[in-house]
Amino acid sequence: MDQYAFTVSFVRKTRQHQWWCSDVTFHCADQELCEQWVRATNEQLSSLTNRPKSLLVYINPYGGKQRGERIYEQKVAPVFRRAGIFTDVIVTERANHARDHLKTEANLDKYDGVVCVGGDGMFSELLHGLVTRTQTDHDVDQNQSDAELVPCSLRIGIIPAGSTDCVCFATVGTNDPITSALHIVVGDSQPMDVCSVHQKDVFLRYSISLLGYGFYGDLQAESERKRWLGPARYDLSGIKTFLCHNLYEGSISFLPAGDNVGHPRDKQPCRSGCRVCQHSKDEHNEMSGEKEKPGDDSSRGWKTVQGEFIAINSASMSCACPRCPKGLSPFAHLADGTTDLILVRKCSRLDFFRHLLRHTNKQDQFDHSFVEVHRVRKFSFQPRRHELASPEEQSEHLKTTGFNPKISAQTSAVSSWSCDGEILHQAAIRVSVQHQLIRLFARGIEEQ
Ligand SMILES: Nc1ncnc2c1ncn2[C@@H]1O[C@H](COP(=O)(O)OP(=O)(O)OP(=O)(O)O)[C@@H](O)[C@H]1O
């Protein structure tokens, strides 16, 4: 009997969104029957056009615990081989190697997708490389903040091998290289919004997850200074930034999204096959006819908020990760053409701690008088810069108000933006959500 047998590999879903590759062997009575089955099965498989046949893979050998190459060779390459996927593999030699290769050199016609093995920084390289290449090929000027960008045709796969793998976690539900490889093999496709960030008419960066000014900007800058500490730098920098409790003054103008895309507190999480994301396309098309400008408040729907803030965050996805399983905005959508703008105003250290703590428990982190959250399509931020007071003015200030002059100096400082883990030193920025600009080899988080 064993002489006439064939083996089919299939995906088995295990716990916590993890997938596993299993085999089942069929035994046939005779050779002809066996060949018939193999032929029929292969025919079925080749008719599945969404499955990639050829991939360009970039491995960051220094991401996370520096195990990118090992993870790829031991866990991912065998899965691709079994699925008959052709791969070209590039082990990066420097930062931005993958981005630059994609921007100019790579012969993208050969591939059905590009894959990164690394963390969020490595994913960001592929995002920038692919989006820039697509705009160049279509003569779109990225420096124009109102330009309608052309969606990328190739999908991006993420094999998590970094110290932060937020994008993978928020789109797959787990950080497991084999699960991600299987999502690629079966040809999943998850559209994703991308925020374009400009200062006046100069393009700065793209963001897919978190843009954070104040608390998260300072935390990022601090953790860059402590890079030598490895992943522990995030915890230490978090504690230090929390204790500093800096306040930043400025004004934010934003264009609220329509009612059809829900609200950040509506308890409707974005899940696999999300209806909100699917239906958002029509509304987006209606909106894109209009060219809005901040400051034109009443007629075009822009709103402006001013004040002193501890944090200004824009979450284009939940930003859930193993450290913060609910994420910064638990009900943000991956592909609805919006971002959740979270404004944390001046409050005591204890209140801010309570707010942070709620990211880890069941309580609503937005249910505080000093926190407001808006679902928006665009926003711009203008920091308020003060002239630093002279020493005499500072001591006069202390006498009359009783405030420590250091605090007034803190209030006047300007922070930087953390843009998906990279620092942007420009404080005054304009952000537009580019609806479904890219697609990942993922399907969103499935209901369990
Ligand atoms: N060969 C290389 N040498 C040095 N840096 C590289 C190389 N390849 C990629 N990089 C850079 O390394 C940075 C971090 O990579 P990655 O995101 O893969 O790992 P990570 O550990 O999650 O990152 P982070 O420490 O920033 O959280 C990326 O910004 C990327 O540009």
Ligand as a Chemical Component Dictionary entry (heavy atoms), coordinates in Angstrom:
data_LIG
# 
_chem_comp.id                   LIG 
_chem_comp.type                 NON-POLYMER 
_chem_comp.pdbx_formal_charge   0 
_chem_comp.three_letter_code    LIG 
# 
loop_
_chem_comp_atom.comp_id 
_chem_comp_atom.atom_id 
_chem_comp_atom.alt_atom_id 
_chem_comp_atom.type_symbol 
_chem_comp_atom.charge 
_chem_comp_atom.model_Cartn_x 
_chem_comp_atom.model_Cartn_y 
_chem_comp_atom.model_Cartn_z 
_chem_comp_atom.pdbx_ordinal 
LIG N1  N1  N 0 22.426 45.139 8.280  1  
LIG C1  C1  C 0 22.000 46.099 9.090  2  
LIG N2  N2  N 0 22.857 46.715 9.919  3  
LIG C2  C2  C 0 22.441 47.668 10.773 4  
LIG N3  N3  N 0 21.155 48.092 10.862 5  
LIG C3  C3  C 0 20.253 47.513 10.058 6  
LIG C4  C4  C 0 20.633 46.483 9.134  7  
LIG N4  N4  N 0 19.520 46.085 8.467  8  
LIG C5  C5  C 0 18.501 46.840 8.942  9  
LIG N5  N5  N 0 18.932 47.676 9.902  10 
LIG C6  C6  C 0 18.174 48.664 10.696 11 
LIG O1  O1  O 0 17.977 48.127 11.987 12 
LIG C7  C7  C 0 16.861 48.793 12.594 13 
LIG C8  C8  C 0 16.164 47.885 13.585 14 
LIG O2  O2  O 0 15.742 46.764 12.908 15 
LIG P1  P1  P 0 14.469 45.878 13.253 16 
LIG O3  O3  O 0 13.266 46.693 13.238 17 
LIG O4  O4  O 0 14.546 44.714 12.327 18 
LIG O5  O5  O 0 14.786 45.317 14.691 19 
LIG P2  P2  P 0 14.242 45.723 16.121 20 
LIG O6  O6  O 0 15.115 45.041 17.086 21 
LIG O7  O7  O 0 12.791 45.469 16.269 22 
LIG O8  O8  O 0 14.444 47.241 16.112 23 
LIG P3  P3  P 0 14.364 48.191 17.331 24 
LIG O9  O9  O 0 15.581 47.836 18.141 25 
LIG O10 O10 O 0 14.407 49.541 16.678 26 
LIG O11 O11 O 0 13.076 47.896 18.055 27 
LIG C9  C9  C 0 15.963 49.180 11.440 28 
LIG O12 O12 O 0 15.634 50.537 11.569 29 
LIG C10 C10 C 0 16.775 48.920 10.186 30 
LIG O13 O13 O 0 16.802 50.070 9.374  31 
# 
loop_
_chem_comp_bond.comp_id 
_chem_comp_bond.atom_id_1 
_chem_comp_bond.atom_id_2 
_chem_comp_bond.value_order 
_chem_comp_bond.pdbx_ordinal 
LIG N1  C1  SING 1  
LIG C1  N2  SING 2  
LIG C1  C4  DOUB 3  
LIG N2  C2  DOUB 4  
LIG C2  N3  SING 5  
LIG N3  C3  DOUB 6  
LIG C3  C4  SING 7  
LIG C3  N5  SING 8  
LIG C4  N4  SING 9  
LIG N4  C5  DOUB 10 
LIG C5  N5  SING 11 
LIG N5  C6  SING 12 
LIG C6  O1  SING 13 
LIG C6  C10 SING 14 
LIG O1  C7  SING 15 
LIG C7  C8  SING 16 
LIG C7  C9  SING 17 
LIG C8  O2  SING 18 
LIG O2  P1  SING 19 
LIG P1  O3  DOUB 20 
LIG P1  O4  SING 21 
LIG P1  O5  SING 22 
LIG O5  P2  SING 23 
LIG P2  O6  DOUB 24 
LIG P2  O7  SING 25 
LIG P2  O8  SING 26 
LIG O8  P3  SING 27 
LIG P3  O9  DOUB 28 
LIG P3  O10 SING 29 
LIG P3  O11 SING 30 
LIG C9  O12 SING 31 
LIG C9  C10 SING 32 
LIG C10 O13 SING 33 
# 
